[in-house]
């Protein structure tokens, strides 16, 4: 899935991944609060109707439920970890 970062400032990043938009809070190093101990402590991915398909805020609020949502998550994780 194609990923693009549109903006990155003060630890906050945002962009697109496939047909979705995303926003993440990214640490300089891995953290116990990050996804899988990684650098992303907060992540939201949503569709064109502004429905969240993934949401992580130091813990899972919405885990990916479809293959495409999982692919979008993996693309963002690969970008920062």
N, C-alpha and C positions, 0 to 999 in steps of 0.2 A: 504494500500500500504506500503510495507516495505521500511524503510528509514535507511540510514547508513551515519554517519558523518566520513569522511576520515581525515579531517584536520581542526584544529581550532587554530588560532593565531592572536593576535592583533585585535580582533573583526571581523575577516574574517573567515568564515566557508565554507567548501565545502564537497560534498558527492554525494550519489546516492539516488534516490527515485524511486522504481519500475525500469522501463527501462531507466530512465532519469538521467542526472547529474544536480547538482545545486551548486550555490555559493551565499553566503549572507553576508552582512555587518550587524552585530548584536550589538546593544547597550546593556549596562548593565541593563537599565530600559526602560520602554515604552517611546515613543516620539511622538510629533505631526507629525513628518516626517515618522514614522513607519507605516507599513501596519496595518490598523484598530487601530492606536494609540499604536501599540505594539513595540517590540524591533527590528524588521527587517526593516532597512531603505533602503536597496538595496537587490534585489533578482533576480537572473536569473536561469531559468530552461530550459534545452535544450535537444533535442533528439539525437539519435545516428548519425544523419546526420548533427549535429550542428545547427539545426533550433530551434530558441527560441520559446517556447510554453508559457512562462510566463516571463515578465520582469517588474520590479518595481524599480524605481530610485527616491525615495521621491515622487512618483506619478506613476500612471499606464501608462506604454508604451505599454505593451501587456498583456491584461487580458486573463485568461484561456478561451478557446473556446470549449473545449471538456470535457467530464466527467473525463477522465483520467488526463487531465491537472489540473482540479479543485481538484481532489484527491491528486495529487502531491503537489499542493499548500497547501492544508489543512494539509498534513503530515508535511511539513516543518514548517508551522506556529505552529502546536502543539508541535514540538520539542523545540521551543524557547519562546512560550508565555504561 
